[in-house]
Amino acid sequence: MVDYLESILIKRCQDREAEAFAPLINMYKQQLFSYLIRRTMNRETAEDLFQEILIKIWKNLPKYQNKEKFGSWVFSIAHNLTVDSFRKKTVRSLISQTEDLEEMGHTDSPLEIVEKDEQRKMLSNALLQLSEKQKEVFLLRQHGEMTFKEIAAFTNQPINTVLSHMNYAVKKLKRVLRKENAE
């Protein structure tokens, strides 16, 4: 059902019906923004990139062909713009207190807020210790919800290499988080 709705919205956007764009983007908004937050480690940068991505998607939708999943196409645009942004600005990885979209509006107790903030900081620190390839595969899998086959095609790497990057990333994250929890 979702694929059918998605294909209808894509077609309408390709026909330049602007009112179809928001519902199409809403299908990926949370995953995409979460990916950008983790990739940039900065909410403001993520918001700026998100806007650039939306513009690029809208401009390039007429060229989109159903050869690949729409979500993979969207994340390839996000990845490329993120890499370009890092190249242009030499962005420093700052760990900031960010709220994920899914947490907005929740009424947590002060203790829960502090615990979640601490967990976010620990995960951000752990992600900084991954190699770029490990981080990319991990974030595309966790926040892009891409399959390993899609990640392999997207990164132009053999699937076994992608699986290896994910395996090392998970092991390293577990080791770093265990160490931080012990301290």
N, C-alpha and C positions, 0 to 999 in steps of 0.2 A: 504493500500500500504506500509506504514512504517513498520507494523508488519511483512509483507511478506519479505521485504528487510532485516529487523532485523533478522528474523529467518534464512535466507540464510547466512548472515554474521556470525551468531552464529555457524551454522553448519560448515562453512569454517574454522572458528577459532578453532573449536573442532577438525577439521582434520589437525590442525596446519599450516594453510595457513596464515602466518604472515601478508601478505599484506591486509587481510580482517580486521585486528584488528583496525587500525586507523579509517576507516569509521564507524565501530561499536561504538567505544569509542566516536567519534565526535557527535554521537546522544545524548550523556549524558554529554559531557565535560563541557559545560557552567553551567548546573544545578549543577553538582557535585562540580565544583570548587567554585561556589557561596555558596553552602552548607558548604564546608570546610572553606571558609573565615569567614562566620558567626559563625561557630562552634568554630574555633580556635582564631578568632580576630587577626590573624597574617598572613600576606601574605606568608612569608618565610616558616612557619610551614605548611600552607595549600599546598604550592607547593611541599614540601617534602612528605607530606601525599599523595598527588595526585600521585606522582611517585610510592610510595609503593602500593597504591591501584591498579594502572595499572599492576604492577608486579603480585599482588595477583590474579587479575581477569584473567590474561593470564594463570597463573599456574593452576587455578581452573576451567577454562572454560570446559575442558573435563568432569568434574564432574557435570556441570550445566545440570539440567533437566527442561523441560518446565512446572514444577509444579507451579511455580510462575512467575510473570512478570520479565523479564530480568532487567528492571529498579529497581525493588524492591530488586532483588538479588544484584545488583551493590551497591545500597545505604546501604544494610545491611553490605556489606564488608566495605564500607566507614565508617559507624557508628562504627563497631567493631574495626577497626584500629584506629579511632579517640579516642575511649575510652581507648584502650590499650596505645596509645601515652600519654594521660593525666596521666594514672596510672604510666607509666615508668618515665616520666620526671617532674611531678608536674608543668606543664606549667602554667605560670602566664598569666592571661588574660590582654594583653596589647592592647590598642586601638591605632592602627596605621593608618596612611593615606594609604588606599588601594584603588586601582582602580579596579572595577569590569570589567570582560572581555568585557561586552557589551559597556563600556564607552571608551575603548581603541581606539585611532584613531580619536575620535571626536574633533573638534576644538571649544571648548567652550570659551566664553569670560571670563576674569578674575573674574568678578562678579559671573558668573554661576559656575565657579570652586569653589569659596569660599562658595557659597550657598550649592552646592552638598556635599562638604567636611563637612560643618556644619551639614547637614542632616544626613550624614553617622555617624558622631560622636554621634549625638543625638540618632539615632537608636541603635548604638552599646551600648551606656550607658543604654538605655531602655532594651535591651536584657539581659544585665548583671543582671538586677533586677528580671528576671524571674527565677522560680525554674528550676532545670535541666529537669524535665519531661515536663514542659510547653515549655521550649526552644526547646527541642528535637521535640515535636509534631509540634510546630510552624515552625521550620526550615525544617522538613521533608515535611510539607504541602506546604510551600511557595517556597522552593528552590529544594526540591526533587520532587515536583509536584506529591506526592503520594496521593491517596484517603484516606479518614479516615478509610475505611475498611482495606486497605493495611497497614496503620500505626498501626492499632490495631493488625493485624497479626504479623507485624514486631516487635512491642514492647511487644507482648504477653499480651496485656491488653484488657479488654472489650471495645467495640466501644464507649459505653457511657462514660467511663473514658477518652478515647482519646478526645471525643467531649468536655468534661468538661475541660480538660487541655487546649484545644485550646480556648475555651470560656474565661477562666480566663486569658490566655496569651494575647489575643486581648484586653480585658478590661484593664489589667494592662499596656500594651503598650500605649493604648490611653490615660490613666490617666497620665502616666509619660511624654509622649510627649506633652500633653496639658500643663502640669506644666512647662516643659522646655521652651515651646514656650511663656508662659506668663512671664517668667523671663527676 
